[in-house]
């Protein structure tokens, strides 16, 4: 049997998500908070939108503040304005100050990337 060359990410048919992203998205549901945090960080580093919805769910629902902080940071790195409402809500309502601050920083990052600063900056100043 011959070795096949590694061509990096292989698209996951029908979902618009590469295999590594799919694996990372699945790891967001792992029992271990460290695994979930690392998966969120890795998804943010990809800059791809494949895990956007799942990261938003993690930001709102995960019991671990470090995992929620990683999700907020990842959403800021990905830069999709579709995450703005979730980040805004977390910046105001999350019980953990670190999560609130990270969500505000992510909103700043979105503002910088999008040019929609007037709509975002009032939230950050509060």
N, CA and C of each residue as an Amber inpcrd file, in Angstrom:
protein
   378
   0.8370000  -1.1740000   0.0000000   0.0000000   0.0000000   0.0000000
   0.8790000   1.2320000   0.0000000   0.6000000   2.1870000  -0.8710000
   1.4420000   3.3770000  -0.9370000   0.8850000   4.4790000  -0.0490000
   1.7750000   5.3420000   0.4000000   1.3620000   6.4780000   1.2210000
   0.7850000   7.5660000   0.3280000  -0.3440000   8.1020000   0.7240000
  -0.9460000   9.2020000  -0.0120000  -0.4050000  10.5150000   0.5260000
  -0.2140000  11.5040000  -0.3300000   0.2890000  12.7970000   0.1470000
  -0.7500000  13.4940000   1.0080000  -0.2660000  14.2410000   1.9650000
  -1.1540000  15.0130000   2.8340000  -1.4100000  16.3620000   2.1800000
  -2.6420000  16.6130000   1.8290000  -2.9940000  17.8740000   1.1780000
  -3.7140000  18.8190000   2.1310000  -3.5550000  18.6410000   3.3980000
  -4.1920000  19.5330000   4.3710000  -5.6470000  19.1970000   4.5720000
  -6.4490000  20.2100000   4.7690000  -7.8660000  20.0250000   5.0570000
  -8.6060000  19.4780000   3.8510000  -9.4250000  18.4830000   4.0850000
 -10.2690000  17.9150000   3.0460000 -11.6850000  18.3700000   3.3330000
 -12.3600000  18.9820000   2.3450000 -13.7240000  19.4580000   2.6170000
 -14.6460000  18.3290000   3.0590000 -15.4660000  18.6310000   4.0510000
 -16.4790000  17.6900000   4.5170000 -17.6910000  17.8970000   3.6260000
 -17.9960000  16.9020000   2.8560000 -19.0090000  17.0020000   1.8290000
 -20.3550000  17.4860000   2.3740000 -20.8730000  18.5260000   1.7530000
 -22.2170000  18.9950000   2.0600000 -22.3070000  19.9920000   3.1990000
 -21.2790000  20.1520000   3.9810000 -21.3900000  21.0450000   5.1270000
 -20.5580000  22.3070000   4.9830000 -19.6920000  22.3970000   3.9870000
 -18.8530000  23.5640000   3.8240000 -17.8280000  23.7140000   4.9350000
 -17.4810000  22.6060000   5.5750000 -16.5530000  22.6190000   6.7060000
 -15.4500000  21.6060000   6.4180000 -14.1990000  21.9830000   6.6230000
 -13.1170000  21.0290000   6.4080000 -13.1180000  19.9930000   7.5210000
 -12.4940000  18.8740000   7.2710000 -12.4560000  17.7980000   8.2700000
 -11.8820000  18.2670000   9.5980000 -10.7430000  18.9590000   9.6100000
 -10.2310000  19.4080000  10.9130000 -11.2200000  20.3190000  11.6410000
 -11.8910000  21.1950000  10.9180000 -12.8870000  22.0520000  11.5660000
 -14.0170000  21.2150000  12.1540000 -14.4510000  20.2100000  11.4200000
 -15.5220000  19.3420000  11.9180000 -15.0940000  18.6760000  13.2210000
 -13.8510000  18.2120000  13.2640000 -13.3430000  17.5850000  14.4800000
 -13.2930000  18.5930000  15.6310000 -12.8560000  19.7980000  15.3390000
 -12.7960000  20.8430000  16.3730000 -14.1890000  21.1970000  16.8760000
 -15.1260000  21.2730000  15.9630000 -16.5130000  21.5700000  16.3530000
 -17.0380000  20.4760000  17.2820000 -16.7300000  19.2350000  16.9710000
 -17.1500000  18.1360000  17.8490000 -16.4830000  18.2530000  19.2130000
 -15.2360000  18.6920000  19.2540000 -14.5260000  18.8340000  20.5210000
 -15.1050000  19.9500000  21.3970000 -15.8620000  20.8610000  20.8180000
 -16.5200000  21.8940000  21.6150000 -17.5370000  21.2860000  22.5840000
 -17.9280000  20.0370000  22.3400000 -18.8970000  19.3470000  23.2080000
 -18.2250000  18.3210000  24.1250000 -16.9060000  18.3040000  24.1530000
 -16.1770000  17.3550000  24.9900000 -16.4790000  17.6080000  26.4640000
 -16.3680000  16.5770000  27.2880000 -16.6030000  16.7270000  28.7340000
 -15.5140000  17.5490000  29.4070000 -14.3220000  17.5320000  28.8490000
 -13.1700000  18.2140000  29.4400000 -13.1310000  19.6760000  28.9850000
 -13.2000000  20.5930000  29.9380000 -13.2020000  22.0240000  29.6330000
 -11.9210000  22.4660000  28.9300000 -10.8080000  21.8290000  29.2400000
  -9.5450000  22.1810000  28.5780000  -9.6250000  21.8480000  27.0890000
 -10.1950000  20.7090000  26.7600000 -10.3590000  20.3090000  25.3590000
 -11.2870000  21.2980000  24.6510000 -12.3880000  21.6840000  25.3070000
 -13.3270000  22.6370000  24.7040000 -12.6550000  23.9900000  24.4750000
 -11.8810000  24.4520000  25.4580000 -11.1840000  25.7400000  25.3300000
 -10.1940000  25.7010000  24.1750000  -9.4150000  24.6350000  24.1060000
  -8.4260000  24.5150000  23.0280000  -9.0930000  24.4170000  21.6560000
 -10.2260000  23.7490000  21.5740000 -10.9560000  23.6490000  20.3060000
 -11.4550000  25.0240000  19.8750000 -11.9840000  25.7950000  20.8190000
 -12.4500000  27.1510000  20.4980000 -11.2850000  28.0140000  20.0200000
 -10.1570000  27.9270000  20.7010000  -8.9800000  28.7000000  20.2950000
  -8.5360000  28.3110000  18.8840000  -8.5080000  27.0250000  18.6020000
  -8.0790000  26.5490000  17.2930000  -9.0400000  27.0050000  16.1950000
 -10.3340000  26.9720000  16.4720000 -11.3070000  27.4450000  15.4910000
 -11.1020000  28.9290000  15.2110000 -10.7920000  29.6960000  16.2330000
 -10.5170000  31.1230000  16.0250000  -9.2890000  31.3450000  15.1640000
  -8.2770000  30.5210000  15.3760000  -7.0440000  30.6670000  14.5850000
  -7.2630000  30.3530000  13.1080000  -8.2360000  29.5130000  12.7910000
  -8.4770000  29.1940000  11.3820000  -9.0130000  30.4150000  10.6400000
  -9.7580000  31.2620000  11.3490000 -10.3650000  32.4160000  10.7030000
 -11.5410000  32.0680000   9.8110000 -11.9260000  30.8070000   9.8070000
 -13.0330000  30.3530000   8.9590000 -14.3380000  30.3860000   9.7340000
 -15.4130000  30.4830000   8.9860000 -16.7350000  30.6200000   9.5950000
 -17.4330000  29.2900000   9.8620000 -16.7790000  28.1720000   9.6010000
 -17.4130000  26.8640000   9.7360000 -17.9970000  26.5810000  11.1020000
 -17.3780000  27.0580000  12.1670000 -17.8560000  26.7900000  13.5130000
 -18.5270000  27.9790000  14.1790000 -18.9260000  28.9480000  13.3940000
 -19.4830000  30.1820000  13.9420000 -20.6840000  29.9400000  14.8590000
 -21.6470000  29.1850000  14.3880000 -22.8630000  28.9370000  15.1770000
 -22.5290000  28.2020000  16.4680000 -21.6570000  27.2020000  16.3700000
 -21.2920000  26.4190000  17.5490000 -20.5300000  27.2590000  18.5660000
 -19.6470000  28.1310000  18.0890000 -18.9180000  29.0160000  19.0070000
 -19.8710000  29.9740000  19.7250000 -20.8810000  30.4420000  19.0180000
 -21.8720000  31.3100000  19.6570000 -22.6270000  30.5530000  20.7500000
 -22.9740000  29.3090000  20.4800000 -23.6530000  28.4990000  21.4970000
 -22.7520000  28.2900000  22.7130000 -21.4780000  28.0200000  22.4680000
 -20.5250000  27.8380000  23.5630000 -20.4380000  29.1140000  24.3900000
 -20.3750000  30.2570000  23.7330000 -20.2690000  31.5300000  24.4360000
 -21.4650000  31.7600000  25.3630000 -22.6160000  31.3380000  24.9420000
 -23.8290000  31.5600000  25.7290000 -24.0810000  30.4620000  26.7630000
 -23.7280000  29.2040000  26.4280000 -24.1860000  28.0800000  27.2370000
 -23.1270000  27.3470000  28.0460000 -21.8410000  27.4660000  27.7110000
 -20.8410000  26.6490000  28.3910000 -20.7200000  27.0550000  29.8630000
 -20.5580000  26.0740000  30.7310000 -20.4490000  26.3370000  32.1710000
 -19.0920000  26.8940000  32.5720000 -18.0780000  26.7170000  31.7320000
 -16.7170000  27.1290000  32.0560000 -16.4100000  28.5240000  31.5070000
 -16.0540000  29.4360000  32.4010000 -15.7080000  30.7970000  31.9740000
 -14.5090000  30.8180000  31.0260000 -13.4350000  30.0490000  31.2770000
 -12.3270000  30.0550000  30.3120000 -12.7420000  29.5780000  28.9100000
 -13.6720000  28.6530000  28.8440000 -14.1610000  28.1870000  27.5460000
 -14.9600000  29.2970000  26.8780000 -15.8060000  29.9850000  27.6450000
 -16.5910000  31.0920000  27.0810000 -15.6680000  32.2250000  26.6090000
 -14.6120000  32.5090000  27.3820000 -13.6460000  33.5370000  26.9590000
 -12.9920000  33.1390000  25.6470000 -12.5980000  31.8780000  25.5170000
 -11.9740000  31.4090000  24.2810000 -12.9450000  31.5160000  23.1040000
 -14.2110000  31.2230000  23.3470000 -15.2130000  31.3290000  22.2830000
 -15.3900000  32.7810000  21.8560000 -15.4400000  33.6960000  22.8190000
 -15.5770000  35.1160000  22.4870000 -14.3780000  35.5940000  21.6700000
 -13.1890000  35.2160000  22.0960000 -11.9880000  35.6100000  21.3600000
 -12.0060000  35.0260000  19.9490000 -12.4050000  33.7620000  19.8260000
 -12.4620000  33.1110000  18.5180000 -13.4420000  33.8310000  17.5960000
 -14.5890000  34.2150000  18.1320000 -15.5780000  34.9220000  17.3190000
 -15.0290000  36.2600000  16.8330000 -14.2710000  36.9400000  17.6770000
 -13.6420000  38.1880000  17.2550000 -12.6110000  37.9620000  16.1630000
 -11.8460000  36.9020000  16.2960000 -10.8240000  36.5880000  15.2900000
 -11.4500000  36.2190000  13.9520000 -12.5380000  35.4790000  13.9890000
 -13.2030000  35.0670000  12.7500000 -13.7610000  36.2940000  12.0350000
 -14.2790000  37.2450000  12.7990000 -14.6710000  38.5290000  12.2340000
 -15.9880000  38.5730000  11.4960000 -16.8810000  37.6560000  11.7600000
 -18.1850000  37.6360000  11.1000000 -19.1760000  38.4670000  11.9140000
 -19.7840000  39.4530000  11.2660000 -20.7360000  40.3150000  11.9710000
 -21.9590000  39.5650000  12.4680000 -22.1900000  38.3650000  11.9790000
 -23.2980000  37.5530000  12.4610000 -23.1650000  37.1980000  13.9370000
 -21.9620000  37.3300000  14.4820000 -21.7290000  37.0290000  15.9010000
 -21.9120000  38.2560000  16.7900000 -22.1600000  39.3900000  16.2010000
 -22.2150000  40.6380000  16.9600000 -23.2600000  40.6220000  18.0760000
 -24.4590000  40.1460000  17.7960000 -25.5150000  40.1580000  18.8130000
 -25.1500000  39.2720000  20.0020000 -24.5880000  38.1110000  19.7110000
 -24.1890000  37.1990000  20.7870000 -23.0700000  37.8070000  21.6200000
 -22.0860000  38.4000000  20.9500000 -20.9890000  39.0570000  21.6730000
 -21.5070000  40.2260000  22.4960000 -22.4190000  40.9900000  21.9340000
 -22.9900000  42.1310000  22.6460000 -23.7070000  41.6710000  23.9180000
 -24.5100000  40.6360000  23.7860000 -25.2370000  40.1080000  24.9510000
 -24.2590000  39.6200000  26.0200000 -23.2330000  38.8930000  25.6130000
 -22.2480000  38.3880000  26.5770000 -21.4430000  39.5100000  27.2050000
 -21.1810000  40.5710000  26.4420000 -20.4130000  41.6910000  26.9860000
 -21.1700000  42.4120000  28.0880000 -22.4740000  42.2420000  28.1120000
 -23.3120000  42.9110000  29.1190000 -23.8050000  41.9580000  30.2060000
 -24.0440000  40.6870000  29.8620000 -24.7760000  39.8180000  30.7700000
 -24.0020000  38.6490000  31.3500000 -22.8270000  38.3200000  30.8050000
 -22.1250000  37.1520000  31.3300000 -21.7520000  37.3950000  32.7880000
 -21.8270000  36.3530000  33.5960000 -21.5260000  36.4720000  35.0270000
 -20.0420000  36.6830000  35.3080000 -19.1840000  36.3430000  34.3390000
 -17.7450000  36.4370000  34.5340000 -17.2040000  37.7200000  33.8860000
 -16.5050000  38.5140000  34.6750000 -15.9740000  39.7740000  34.1590000
 -15.0050000  39.5520000  33.0010000 -14.1920000  38.4990000  33.0840000
 -13.2550000  38.2020000  32.0100000 -13.9510000  37.9020000  30.6960000
 -15.0670000  37.2060000  30.7690000 -15.8490000  36.9200000  29.5620000
 -16.4290000  38.2190000  29.0170000 -16.9680000  39.0570000  29.9060000
 -17.5270000  40.3380000  29.4440000 -16.4710000  41.1780000  28.7440000
 -15.2780000  41.2540000  29.3320000 -14.2030000  42.0440000  28.7310000
 -13.7270000  41.4420000  27.4110000 -13.6230000  40.1390000  27.3480000
 -13.1980000  39.4840000  26.1060000 -14.2310000  39.6910000  25.0160000
 -15.5090000  39.6390000  25.3690000 -16.5670000  39.8900000  24.3860000
 -16.4930000  41.3300000  23.8790000 -16.2060000  42.2750000  24.7680000
 -16.0460000  43.6730000  24.3390000 -14.8490000  43.8290000  23.4110000
 -13.7550000  43.1560000  23.7310000 -12.5750000  43.2010000  22.8570000
 -12.8970000  42.5950000  21.4860000 -13.6870000  41.5320000  21.4740000
 -14.0840000  40.9130000  20.2040000 -14.9580000  41.8700000  19.3940000
 -15.8260000  42.6070000  20.0800000 -16.6470000  43.6080000  19.3900000
 -15.7620000  44.6920000  18.7820000 -14.7390000  45.1060000  19.4990000
 -13.7890000  46.0770000  18.9500000 -13.1120000  45.5390000  17.6970000
 -12.7400000  44.2890000  17.7510000 -12.0860000  43.6590000  16.6000000
 -13.0420000  43.6310000  15.4050000 -14.3060000  43.2940000  15.6620000
 -15.3020000  43.3200000  14.5870000 -15.4590000  44.7210000  14.0330000
 -15.4890000  45.7080000  14.9170000 -15.6390000  47.0960000  14.4950000
 -14.4750000  47.5140000  13.6140000 -13.2920000  47.1560000  14.0120000
 -12.0970000  47.5070000  13.2540000 -12.1170000  46.8740000  11.8670000
 -12.5550000  45.6420000  11.7920000 -12.5640000  44.9230000  10.5210000
 -13.7050000  45.3420000   9.6130000 -14.8080000  45.8110000  10.1750000
 -16.0080000  46.0480000   9.3780000 -16.2530000  47.5110000   9.0370000
 -15.7210000  48.4130000   9.8240000 -16.0130000  49.8260000   9.6130000
 -17.3670000  50.2380000  10.1700000 -18.0470000  49.3430000  10.8710000
 -19.3570000  49.6640000  11.4560000 -19.2070000  50.1520000  12.8910000
 -18.2060000  50.9210000  13.1650000 -17.9220000  51.3410000  14.5300000
 -19.0420000  52.0980000  15.2220000 -19.7960000  52.9670000  14.5380000
 -20.8490000  53.6730000  15.2790000 -21.8580000  52.7430000  15.9450000
 -22.1820000  51.6200000  15.3150000 -23.1600000  50.7020000  15.8930000
 -22.5740000  49.8700000  17.0270000 -21.2790000  49.6780000  17.0240000
 -20.6620000  48.7920000  17.9980000 -20.0850000  49.5410000  19.1910000
 -19.4750000  50.6960000  18.9760000 -18.7820000  51.3870000  20.0530000
 -19.6660000  51.7900000  21.2320000 -20.9290000  52.1600000  21.0570000
 -21.7180000  52.4710000  22.2590000 -21.7800000  51.3230000  23.2590000
 -21.8340000  50.1040000  22.7720000 -21.8580000  48.9290000  23.6390000
 -20.5740000  48.8460000  24.4470000 -19.4660000  49.1210000  23.8260000
 -18.1670000  48.9570000  24.4460000 -17.9310000  50.0120000  25.5310000
 -18.4770000  51.1860000  25.3360000 -18.2620000  52.2760000  26.2950000
 -19.0510000  52.0760000  27.5800000 -20.0780000  51.2420000  27.5400000
 -20.9330000  51.0580000  28.7260000 -20.1980000  50.3700000  29.8470000
